[in-house]
């Protein structure tokens, strides 16, 4: 009798182990109704990165729409619903204000999410904005060199959730990394011999690019607040001092501030979009724009 009880206990333990192992494997591996991996991302550049690596195997949901400000955006109920059905959340991981405010809620919405920190392995730098040097510069995406690291982190997350498609993801990743290498080379070529290394932007989002590509960023905004008339006057003087004739604005910000500066220096305003989903094209456009300061 005792022997039978031992056998029963062993069988129960074996079954439990098998079930637990299966559940652990399935924790992140369930897919959407169309048999794709549901991936939610914080910002536009991550959309292209996930699609580049995941290809036909992924459905991507963007939390902060293009043209919205990651410092102030609040997620909508339907976006949180997408989170509840997703398998992966790709966060920038560089103290983006949206993530600082909502990652806890996102994790609570779906405790089974695999959260990928895209900036893991990126050398973070202090914020380049005035009065903010004691904080991390969150704009890691606006630099092709950083993008290579971040794409590889996304690749690792996809493989963890769907190891059976590793070869497919690897092929896609390698092809996209080649495109990033080309972008990196072209950006270096455009900016290395630039006559005037200073760029004047409304929102200082290009600290990492400045570090890696021979430019010096000057930002009109401080603490993500609209520049005062006194600040605008200071930027006009700065532009004249450094012979700056082109100033830059981003789509999510009112262009009136940079238009005011441009009008006083006989210059022009160029819009640069580092938050759009067409990452390769947008960053190539930014490199060309900065080369003509």
Buried (B, 14 or more C-beta within 10 A) or exposed (E): EEEEEEEEEEEEEEEEEEEEEEEEEEBBBEBBEEEBBBBBBBBBBBBBBBBBBBBEBBBBBBBBBBEBBBBEBEBEEEBBEBBEBBBBBBBBBBBBBBBEBBBEEBBEBBEEBBBBBBBEEBEBBEBBBBEBEEEBBBBBBBBBBBBBBBBBBBBEBBBBBBEEBEEBBBEBBEEBBEBBEEBBEBBBEBBEEBEBBBBBBBBBBBBBBBBBBBBEBBBBBBEEEBBEEEBBBEBBEBBBEBEBBBBBBBBBBEBEBBBBBBEBBEBEBBEBBBBBBBBBEBBBBBBBBBBEB
